[in-house]
Amino acid sequence: MRTIKTLALTALLVGGFIYFTHDTPWSPRQWLKRGEARPAERLWTGPAVAQSAGLSADELNTIEIYNRANKATVNITTVVYRQNWFFEIVPQEGTGSGFLISAEGHILTNNHVVAGRRPDVTVTLADPERRTYKAQLVARDPGNDLALLRISPRGKLPNLQLGDSENLKIGQKVLAIGNPFALEGTLTTGVISALGRSIRGDEDTVLEDMIQTDAAINQGNSGGPLLDSQGNVIGINTAILGPANIGIGFAMPISRARVMLEEFQAKGRFVPPTVGVRTVFVTGDLAEALNLPREGGLLITQVVEGSPAEEAGLRGARRVAVVGMWEVPIGGDLIVALDGRPVDSDNALRSALVRKRPGDKLVLTIYRDGGTRKVTVTLGESRAVSL
């Protein structure tokens, strides 16, 4: 009997020890643990060592294009001497971008980047040595805001291939490279947002058929390349809407540069074409007051002697009429259409010439003596653009 009681007491003591030392919220083991330092809990789950997910095919394409194109994109700085309000001659500095189109050192950029009479132009290459060269301005096309520079490098240079800007699609990927705010070798990407935009450029010119893109373009990007997903140049970054980037930038289609480049390659110079007339735009009440169609057009006020216009038989003003407070030369032909396109602004003739070269034909629809007729003018060479 005593043995049974002893065994029972022993079992009770062992069971109680096991129960009270079991890992329960109120067990002595937990009470002891509360005073111990606990390891920090992990804030995330996953592999102990972070691993890269790798680059996508699109990212690899962007990196490849940049590595190739940046080597051929240059930084352009200019110094032009201008007269200030006190008639003092002072230097005015400017910066922009450009890109090499030949291994021999020909560089395409915007005309406004190198604007001014005989600017002092310095080109800095994107090579590790940051080599600099004095550049010569060899051709201008102000109507398309284009300029061609030339440097004399030591050895062959990397250059970009000119692509096709006639078959672009809204939504296709584009890349812009340049030097915004003097931050050299900057890459931005985006898409073509729209095509055929018209914007107002320097000297009150109208730049037509521009490429609109949301790739960030800022001051200093002007003259740099706009590239397609193959790394070919499809445009020249030219302008933004407003004083700062808001995702609306414009590039001149590269096809507009081909006329200047081909003319320069063939003749060693580029001279814009000319008709040889001076005009004033009239429309509405003013046109009716002059006994002209209300739709109006470009009224020829002067025909330059010996010009293509004179050879084609166009007429200039013969007298001056006073309309309200204005003196208007009248009696000349009224140009109402150019190559079949109605005249709707004072920039119509300039816009019609941007795709042409000397020797090309331009068909003018004119209003004369109460009726319209067509006159074909063979374009001549304007006076050489000051370089």
Secondary structure, DSSP 8 states (H G I E B T S, - for coil): -HHHHHHHHHHHHHHHHHHHHSS-TTSHHHHHHTTS------SS-S-SS-------HHHHHHHHHHHHHGGGEEEEEEEEEEE-TTS-EEEEEEEEEEEE-STT-EEEE-GGGG-SSS-EEEEE-SSTT--EEEEEEEEEEGGGTEEEEE---SS------B---SS--TT-EEEEEE-GGG-TTEEEEEEEEEEEEEEE-GGG-EEEEEEEE-S---TT-TT-EEE-TTS-EEEEEEEESSSS-SS-EEEEETHHHHHHHHHHHHHSS---EE--EEEEEE-HHHHHHTTS-TT-EEEEEEE-TTSHHHHTT-----EEEEETTEEEEESS-EEEEETTEE--STTHHHHHHTT--TT-EEEEEEEETTEEEEEEEE-EE------
